[in-house]
Amino acid sequence: MKYLNIIYFLLLIVIIGLSICNFELFNNKKNNNNKKNNNNSNTNSNSYLEEQIKLNKDNYSNFIKERDEIDELLIKYNNENNTELEFGPNIMLDANKETLGFCPIGEFYNSKAGVFTGEIKDVKNCKKCVMCHETQGNYISNGCLGDKDSICDNKDLPVQVYLHSHSKNSLFHQYYPKHSHKLVNGNDSSLNHQH
């Protein structure tokens, strides 16, 4: 009986030892799987951010084409009326040129949050521009590109700019002061509308 108790005791120790080893192996596998999942998640996230930056640069390129059209209208208007009227997001002279197109249109790189490196990690420093038109009659007159926030103004805008910003798919309509239109049925449109 004494030997039987010793054998049971040794068998219990072996079972406990195997359980501990099995638990350690399970935890190591689980940790390795978590590391793989984290690496896959980081890879997917980085891939998404890289695509987003590429899309931002493409959208910026299209925006600048329309920006040039708006500038032509403003130059003509300013020359005829001896003014220096500006409208919409625009590149400020002291903007960091490297930041242009990095953030989505309508956002700027917040350089107070960190020095711009052009790396994926900089995306977290993109910040929404002040939307001047939230105050009746105001609009963005400069900035909101690169690393510069919006500058707001509330001067009267020329009819040519109004018409251009109301052309189909204009990127500038969202920056025009809040306004409504008379609809065919005689009602006013919403202040927040799109064309």
C-alpha positions in Angstrom: 0.0 0.0 0.0 2.9 2.3 0.8 4.3 1.8 -2.7 0.9 2.4 -4.2 0.6 5.8 -2.5 4.1 6.7 -3.7 3.2 5.7 -7.3 -0.1 7.7 -7.1 1.9 10.7 -5.7 4.5 10.5 -8.5 1.7 10.0 -11.1 0.0 13.2 -9.7 3.2 15.1 -10.0 3.7 13.9 -13.6 0.1 14.9 -14.5 0.5 18.4 -12.9 3.9 18.8 -14.7 2.4 17.9 -18.0 -0.5 20.2 -17.4 1.8 23.1 -16.7 3.9 22.3 -19.9 0.7 22.1 -22.0 -0.5 25.4 -20.5 2.8 27.1 -21.4 2.7 25.7 -24.9 -0.9 26.9 -25.3 0.0 30.4 -24.1 3.1 30.6 -26.4 0.9 29.6 -29.4 -1.7 32.1 -28.4 0.9 34.9 -28.1 2.4 33.9 -31.5 -1.0 34.0 -33.1 -1.7 37.4 -31.5 1.6 38.7 -32.8 0.8 37.5 -36.3 -2.6 39.1 -36.1 -1.1 42.3 -34.9 1.4 42.3 -37.7 -1.4 41.5 -40.3 -3.5 44.3 -38.8 -0.6 46.8 -38.9 0.2 45.7 -42.5 -3.5 46.2 -43.5 -3.7 49.5 -41.7 -0.5 50.8 -43.3 -1.6 49.6 -46.7 -4.9 51.5 -46.2 -3.1 54.6 -45.0 -0.7 54.5 -48.0 -3.8 54.2 -50.3 -5.4 57.1 -48.5 -2.3 59.3 -48.9 -2.2 58.4 -52.6 -5.9 59.3 -53.0 -5.3 62.6 -51.1 -2.6 63.5 -53.6 -4.8 62.7 -56.6 -7.7 64.7 -55.1 -5.3 67.6 -54.4 -4.1 67.5 -58.0 -7.7 67.8 -59.2 -8.5 70.5 -56.7 -5.6 72.6 -57.9 -6.9 72.4 -61.5 -10.2 73.9 -60.3 -8.3 76.3 -58.0 -6.6 77.7 -61.1 -10.0 78.3 -62.7 -11.2 80.2 -59.6 -8.0 82.2 -59.6 -8.5 83.3 -63.2 -12.0 84.5 -62.3 -10.7 86.3 -59.2 -7.8 87.9 -61.0 -10.1 89.3 -63.6 -12.6 90.5 -61.0 -9.9 92.0 -58.8 -8.3 93.9 -61.7 -11.6 95.3 -62.9 -12.7 96.3 -59.3 -9.3 97.3 -57.8 -9.7 94.7 -55.0 -7.7 91.8 -53.6 -10.6 89.4 -53.0 -9.7 85.7 -52.3 -12.0 82.7 -52.1 -11.6 79.1 -51.1 -8.8 77.0 -49.8 -5.5 78.3 -51.2 -1.8 77.8 -50.7 -0.4 80.4 -48.3 3.1 81.8 -49.0 4.5 80.4 -45.7 3.0 76.9 -46.2 5.3 73.9 -46.0 5.2 72.8 -49.6 6.0 69.2 -48.6 2.6 69.0 -46.7 0.5 70.0 -49.7 -1.8 67.1 -50.7 -0.8 64.9 -47.8 -4.1 65.4 -45.9 -7.6 65.2 -47.5 -9.1 68.3 -49.0 -10.8 70.1 -46.1 -8.0 69.2 -43.6 -4.6 70.6 -42.9 -1.4 69.1 -41.4 -1.3 70.3 -37.8 2.4 71.0 -37.4 1.9 71.9 -33.7 1.3 68.1 -33.2 4.7 67.2 -34.7 7.2 67.9 -37.4 6.1 66.7 -40.8 8.1 63.7 -42.1 5.9 62.5 -44.9 5.6 59.1 -43.3 2.4 57.2 -42.7 2.5 58.1 -39.0 1.9 61.8 -39.9 -1.7 61.0 -41.0 -2.7 61.2 -37.3 -1.8 65.0 -37.4 -4.3 65.8 -40.2 -7.0 68.0 -38.7 -10.3 69.4 -40.1 -10.0 73.0 -41.2 -12.2 75.7 -39.6 -15.3 75.7 -41.7 -15.8 79.4 -42.0 -19.2 79.1 -43.7 -20.8 77.8 -40.5 -21.2 81.5 -39.7 -23.8 83.1 -42.0 -22.0 85.1 -44.7 -18.5 83.8 -44.0 -16.3 81.7 -46.3 -12.8 80.4 -46.5 -10.6 83.0 -48.2 -7.2 81.3 -47.8 -5.4 78.5 -46.1 -6.9 75.0 -45.4 -4.1 73.5 -47.6 -0.8 72.0 -46.5 0.0 72.9 -43.0 -2.2 76.0 -42.7 -5.7 76.3 -41.3 -8.5 78.3 -42.8 -8.6 82.1 -42.9 -12.2 83.4 -42.9 -13.7 86.4 -44.6 -17.2 87.8 -45.3 -16.9 90.1 -48.2 -19.3 89.9 -51.2 -18.2 87.4 -53.7 -18.5 88.0 -57.5 -21.3 86.4 -59.4 -18.7 84.5 -61.5 -17.4 82.7 -58.5 -21.0 81.9 -57.4 -21.8 80.5 -60.8 -18.5 78.5 -61.0 -19.1 77.0 -57.5 -22.5 75.9 -58.6 -21.3 74.1 -61.7 -21.7 70.3 -61.5 -19.3 68.6 -59.1 -17.5 71.8 -58.1 -15.2 71.2 -55.2 -15.7 74.9 -54.2 -19.4 74.8 -53.5 -18.8 73.5 -50.0 -16.7 76.6 -49.2 -19.3 79.1 -50.5 -21.2 81.0 -47.8 -24.4 79.2 -46.7 -27.2 80.0 -49.0 -30.5 78.7 -50.3 -32.1 78.7 -53.7 -35.7 79.2 -54.9 -36.9 75.8 -56.0 -39.3 75.2 -58.9 -42.2 74.7 -56.5 -41.4 78.2 -54.9 -39.9 76.8 -51.7 -36.4 77.6 -50.6 -33.7 74.9 -50.6 -31.9 73.8 -47.5 -28.9 75.9 -46.5 -26.9 72.7 -46.5 -27.3 71.4 -50.0 -25.3 70.0 -52.9 -25.4 70.4 -56.6 
